[in-house]
Amino acid sequence: MTDAERKAVLDRTKEIITGDKGVIVKIDEWGKRRLAYEIKDALDGVYYIWYFEATTKTLDEVTRVLGISDTVLRFMPIRHEKSFGAAQPAAAAASTAQQA
């Protein structure tokens, strides 16, 4: 996956979340890592962990878009029962992810 493809997927995901009044709390970029096993002929992948608050409809749309994206190998949405605390505006979360 090229940087442009990765940026397009990240931007599309941010659009979906913030477009439906969701809030991105934090984005952890773990970077490129070796996969435990080969997936779609890929041995390495870039890992991101997104913390966001949104409606069920928004999560369904994010899941749908990531599922049909050819560049996304795997994803796993997990619901947290507790709030994440003080949320950052989406622009601040995006700049934090790019600085990492």
LOTI-994749 format. One line per field, with one value per residue (C-alpha): residue in three letters; x, y, z; residue number from 1. Coordinates in steps of 0.2 Angstrom, whole numbers. Each point is the difference from the previous one (the first is absolute). Layout:
<rs>
residu <- [ala ...] $
c1 <- [X ...] $
c2 <- [Y ...] $
c3 <- [Z ...] $
num <- [NUM ...] $
</rs>
This chain:
<rs>
residu <- [met thr asp ala glu arg lys ala val leu asp arg thr lys glu ile ile thr gly asp lys gly val ile val lys ile asp glu trp gly lys arg arg leu ala tyr glu ile lys asp ala leu asp gly val tyr tyr ile trp tyr phe glu ala thr thr lys thr leu asp glu val thr arg val leu gly ile ser asp thr val leu arg phe met pro ile arg his glu lys ser phe gly ala ala gln pro ala ala ala ala ala ser thr ala gln gln ala] $
c1 <- [0 7 -1 -13 -11 2 -4 -15 -7 4 -8 -16 -2 2 -13 -12 2 0 -13 -13 4 12 16 17 8 17 9 15 11 11 8 6 1 3 -16 -2 -5 -1 -16 -4 18 6 12 0 -14 -2 -10 -12 -11 -14 -9 -16 -18 -14 -17 -3 -4 16 10 -10 5 19 -1 -8 13 15 -7 -1 16 14 14 -7 6 -9 -10 -9 -13 -1 -13 5 -13 8 4 18 0 4 -2 11 -7 3 13 10 -1 5 16 5 -1 11 13 2] $
c2 <- [0 17 15 8 -15 -1 19 -2 -14 10 16 -10 -7 17 7 -14 2 19 2 -8 10 -13 5 -7 -1 -7 -9 -11 -4 -15 0 -13 -18 -17 -10 -16 -9 5 9 3 -3 13 -3 17 12 18 -1 14 1 12 5 9 3 -1 -8 -18 6 9 -16 -10 12 -1 -19 0 11 -8 -17 4 9 -10 8 -5 -17 -2 11 -4 12 -2 9 8 2 15 17 4 16 17 -1 10 8 -10 12 -2 -19 0 11 -12 -15 9 5 -17] $
c3 <- [0 -5 11 -11 2 19 1 -11 12 15 -7 -5 17 8 -12 5 19 0 -13 11 15 7 10 -3 17 -4 -15 5 -15 4 -17 -11 8 -5 -1 9 -16 -18 -5 -19 -4 13 13 8 5 8 16 6 15 0 15 -5 6 -12 -3 -5 -18 -1 6 -13 -14 6 0 -17 -8 8 -5 -19 0 -10 10 18 4 17 12 17 7 19 11 16 14 8 -8 -5 10 -8 -18 -13 -15 -16 -6 16 -1 -18 3 15 -12 -13 13 6] $
num <- [1 2 3 4 5 6 7 8 9 10 11 12 13 14 15 16 17 18 19 20 21 22 23 24 25 26 27 28 29 30 31 32 33 34 35 36 37 38 39 40 41 42 43 44 45 46 47 48 49 50 51 52 53 54 55 56 57 58 59 60 61 62 63 64 65 66 67 68 69 70 71 72 73 74 75 76 77 78 79 80 81 82 83 84 85 86 87 88 89 90 91 92 93 94 95 96 97 98 99 100] $
</rs>
